């Protein structure tokens, strides 16, 4: 190989290296912008969580570490609730948190959702798909939206969104006398194998007596039995 051929080869190799470097920079920038987009979407999705739990730092949300002596100081989460908040994933099946008022069911659901949103925005892929169309619904309002929606104009948007959400949180199941919208939502989600996290101030036996078909769907998804965390009688 003469000197001219060698110079040409070096120029070609340098051009290739520069091209690869530009492609790498472009890929890194694409990933950075995608991360920023996911983080913004996650921030908006997080606003569905009850505001008091959205604003709390993670440690206080789980540990209840606040200013002692203040009336809004939170106790640590009931341990079985905390375990689910820190480890639940869709492969575990649907999740039902039951227990008396004040034990931390909604707070645990909020901590769980915040963890999934954080992981999804950081990792993308399946983790983001799980939460990208998340819906948090308070059951009495969901039922009211169905009843108030004009006849002959399809489904109430709130109910339709709950049916197709990538992850649905149903807060306060069993409150109120209506359950038709919740029943239809869970039927659709059961058929589609979509995950649902539910909180309730009633025991499973009470719920099963009042809404047997609804509870059956609530405790199954994608052929998997769900998880029930019973806070009644549990230590705080």
Secondary structure, 3 states (H helix, E strand, C coil): CCHHHHHHHHHHHHHHHHHHHHHHHHHHHHHHHHHHHHHHHHHHHHCCCCHHHHHCCHHHHHHCCCCCCCCCCCCCCCHHHHHHHHHCCHHHCCEEEECCCCCCHHHHHHHHHHHHHHHHHHHCHHHHHHHCCCEEEEHHHHHHHHHHCCCCCCCCHHHHHHHHCCEEEEECCCCCCCCHHHHHHHHHHHHHCCEEEEEECCCHHHHHHHCHHHHHHHCEECCEECEEEECCCCCC
